[in-house]
Amino acid sequence: MEIKWTYQEQAPIKLKTFLKQKGLSRRLLATIRNDNGQVEVNGKSGRIVDKLYPNDQVWLRLPVEKNRKQSLAKSYVPLKIIYEDRDFLVIDKPARVATIPSRLHPVDSLVNRVAGYYDLRGYQGIIPHVATRLDRDTSGLVLFAKHRLAHALLDQQLRQHEIDKRYWALLTGSVTWTKLEVNQPIARLATSTMKRGVAADGKAALTDFEVIHRLGKATLCQVKLHTGRTHQIRVHSQYLGHPLVGDELYGGNIELPLQRQALHCQQLSFYHPFLEKQLRFVSELPADMQGYIEKNR
């Protein structure tokens, strides 16, 4: 894969400074070069070019990537693709599909399906780089990078809390507020390898809740995460005394047609560093959450 830039400023600039501005850290650049990638300026190796001048052409030739796990299985279950270009892939994940392979779900996670999709499309030298994850039983938008530079640039946005994800969640019962901010630290419980809870010695976690619609025995809320702790929405909903409908791990009850926690990543927004613009995507509520709302309207 090749990425091309044109230097458009008037003042000369060091090549390494320009590459840093484009998100190429010294470490990432060394990794790319060690894997037989190249940087060229006007057809000359970037190793011998020190400065850029107006209208110079910079080429980054990314090396072929291989999965760290040679045994990564390819799954050919069709994907619901919301957006795709050279650099990024946005997928609408169904519930009951893990985002990444695990001991319990080794061959049909979303990563496995993306690997299969790349194979069917004949993509060469790229591997799935998952940037945002969802719990297995949470549905909605998931963002993938198609190469290591795109992934590194998304990581920067994640660390700076610049990737905006909004969820729709069904909270048990009727809440008394319209908008609420929950700023409570979260930690893994000593009694469980999976379950989390609010704890004074936990990691900072900030969640915004806003009521969208009040149902008979539940409340549909839009939820925004300011941090990305494991099970954050589920834990903070339980802390409020209104666990998610269907979330048995955190005190919710199964309510047909829902047979999983009622949580859906409905909006995703991030800055596209190569197109140099903000992108925003929306996903429709899945049928089980729609059915629950219609049943209890």
N, C-alpha and C positions, 0 to 999 in steps of 0.2 A: 504494500500500500504506500502511496506517495501523497505527501501534503506539501502544497506550494504556497509561499508567501511572496509578496512584492514589497520591498522596503520603500515607503512613500514619504518619509520625512526628508527635510532638506539637510539637516546636520548629520554628518557621518556618525556611526554608532558601532561599538564593538559587537562582533557577531555573537559572542557569549552573552552579552547584555540583551540583545534582541531575542535570542532563544529563551532566555530566562523570562522575558516579558510574555512570551508565547506559552509559558507553563512548563518549559523543559528545565527541570532542576539538573544540577551537575550529576547527581546520582542517576537520574533517569536517562540522561544523555549518554553516560558511560555504559549503562546497561544496553541501550540501543546499539551503540557502537560495538560492544563486546559480542553482541548477537548478530554481527554482520550487517547492521543498519548503517546508513550513511547520511551525512549532511553535506550538501553541495551548494556553492554560490556561483551562479553563472557558469555551471559546468565544471567548476574546480572544487576539489575537496575542501570542506570547511576546516580541516586541520591546518591548511596553509593560508587560509584567508583570515585576516585579523579584523578588518573593518568592512562595514556595509556603507554604500553610497546610494543616493536617490535612484530608484527604479531597479536596484539589484534584485535578482531572482534567487530565492532561497528554497531549496528542495530538501525535505526530510523524507528519506526512504526507510520506512519501518521494516524491521526484519520479520520473517515468518515466525508466528507464535505457535507453541505447542502446549497442550494441556499439561499441567503439572502432574495430574493423575492420568497416566497413560490408559487406565481402564475406564475412563469416562464413557459411559454408554450413551449412544444416540437414540433418542426417542423420536418417533415420527408422528406423534399425535399433533394435529393441526393447532396452530397458535392464532389467537385473535390479536392481530397487529394493529395498533393505533397509529403508529408513526415509525418510519424508517428512512434513514439516509446513510451516507457513507460512514458516519461517525457514531450514530446512536440508534437505539431500537427501544420503542415503548410498547409494552405488551399488557393486555388486559387479562390478568390471571384469574382463573376460576378458583372457587373454594376447593379445599381438599387436595390441593397440589402444593407440595413443598417448593420453596424457592430454590434451594440448593440440595444436592444429593446428601444423603445421610445413611447411617446404618439401617434405619427403618425404611428409607425411601431412596434406594441406591440407583434406580434406573429410569424413573419417570418424573423427576423434578422439573421445574421450569428450565433450569440450566441444561438438563438432558434434552429437553424439547428444542431449545434454541440451538444446541449442537446439531440435532437432527435437521432442523430448518436450514442451517448453514450448509450442511451436507447436500440437501436436496437442491439448494440454489447454486451449488457449485462454488461457494466461497472458498478461497484458498488462503491459508496463512493467518486466519483470524480465529479467535476462540471467544466463548461467552465471558464477558466481564460484567457481573451483576453489580449495579451501583446502589440500588435501593431494594430492600427485602421486605417481604410480608410473611406473617405466620402462615402455616399451612392452611388453616381454616379461615383466613382473611382473604377476601377477594379484592380485585382492583388493579391499579396501575403500577407497573414495575419498570424501572429504567435500566437498560443495559448499555454499556459502551462497547464499541466494536474493535477498539485497539487500545494499547496501553497509554498513549498520550491522552486520549479522550477520557479514559478511566482516571488518570491522575488529575485532570482538570475538574472532573466531577467530585473527586475526593476533596479537593480544595473547597469547592462550594459546600460540600457536606460539613466539613470542619467549621466553616464560617456560617453555618445555618442559612445558606442562601437557596437551598432547594426546598420549595414550598410544597408540602403535601397536606391535603385536606381529606378527611375521612367523613363518611356518614356512618353513624352508630345509633343503634336502638338501645336506649337505656331502660332498664326495668323500672316501672312505676312512673309517677308524674312528678317531675322536679319542680321546685318552688321558684327557681331563678330563670332568667332569660339568657343571660351571659354569665360565665364564671371562669375564672382563672385558677388552676390548681398548680401550686408550686410546692411539691412535696418530693423529697428524695426517695429513690427506689433501690432496693437491694435484693439479692437472691435470699430466699428463706433457708435457714440452716436445716430445716426438716425436709427440704425437697431439692432435687436437682433441676427442676423445671420452674417451679412457682416462685414468683416475686411478690414483694410487698413494700408498702411505705415503711421506711426505717430511717431513724435519725442519722445513722452512719452510712446511708446509701449514697448513690450518685445523684447529683442535681437533676431534676426532671420538671419540666414546665409544659402544661397542656391547657389549651383554651377550648371551652365548650360553649356552643351557642344553639339554642333551641330553634329547630326548623318547623316542627309540627308536633302537637300533643295528641296522642292516641288515647284510647280508653285505659290501657294498663301499661303503656310504654311511652317513651318520648324520643322522637327522632331528632338527633343533634348533628350539627357539623362540628368536627373536632380538628383543631390544628395543633401539630406537634412543634415545639420549639427545641426539643431535644429528642434523641432517638434511643431511649432505653428499651430493653426487651420487655414486651407486654405492657408498655407504658399506658396506653389508653385503657386497657383492661384493668390494670392495677388502680389507676386513678378513678375509674368508674366505680370499682368496688369501694374505694376509700370514701366516695361520696354517698355510699349507701344505695347506689343504683347500678349494680353490675349489668354488663351487657346481656341482653336477651340471648339465651342459648349458651352462655359461657359458664359451663358447669365447673370449670377449674377455679373460677373466681366468684362463685355464689349465684350465678344465673341459672335459670331453668330452661330446658328444652321446650319450645313453643312452636308446634307445627304451623306452617310448613318449614320453619327454621329448625335445622338440626345441627347448628354450629353457632359460634359467636357471631352476633349481628354487626359485623364490621366490614366496611368496604372503602378502599382508597379511591375516592371519587375524583380528585383533582391532583394534578402534578404540574409543577412549573419549575423550569430551570433556565439558566442562561446558556445559550448555545455559543461556545467560544469560537467556533469556526465560521458560523453565519453572523456572529456578533449581534445577536438579538435574543430577547426573551421568548421562550416557547411555553405554551400552556395547553394542557390536554384534560379532557373530561371523559369520565366513564359512566355509563348508565347503571343504575342500581340493578343488581342481579335479580333473577326471578323469585328466589326464595324470600329476599327482603321485601320486594314489591308485593309478593303475596301476603306476607305478614301484615304489611301496612294496610292493604285493602281489606283484609279480614278484621282488622281492629280499628278501622277508621271511625 
